[in-house]
Amino acid sequence: MMTKRKYQRVLDDDVEEILVRIWKLDGNVVAEADHPTLEHVSGQLIAAVLGNPVSVPEALAIANKWLDQLPFNRVVIFIEDPSLWNEDWGILLPAKPSAMVAKPFRV
């Protein structure tokens, strides 16, 4: 039996990790893999090409391929409606609350 991959859900898509955004488009669940722009030692910029949503399994395959090739530690998931997640894709861990704690201003 193959172990399912685990993916951390994030509540903000502004992350310094490989990110898969998942949403519904024209009745279909689609996704897009993204990562922060990197600069190669040659000076060449390495950026994800966005604007062409694909199936979720395809986006996850792209993201996991990048995980092997680029200096990132994990693939995270941005999905506004977690009911769109299919357990065949892996295990979606619940979103972690922000580590930032706001303190009230004292006047």
Sequence and secondary structure as in RCSB ss.txt:
>XXXX:A:sequence
MMTKRKYQRVLDDDVEEILVRIWKLDGNVVAEADHPTLEHVSGQLIAAVLGNPVSVPEALAIANKWLDQLPFNRV
VIFIEDPSLWNEDWGILLPAKPSAMVAKPFRV
>XXXX:A:secstr
     EEEEES S  SSEEEEEEEETTEEEEEEE   EE TTS EE    S  B HHHHHHHHHHHHHHSS   E
EEEES GGG  GGG EEE     S        
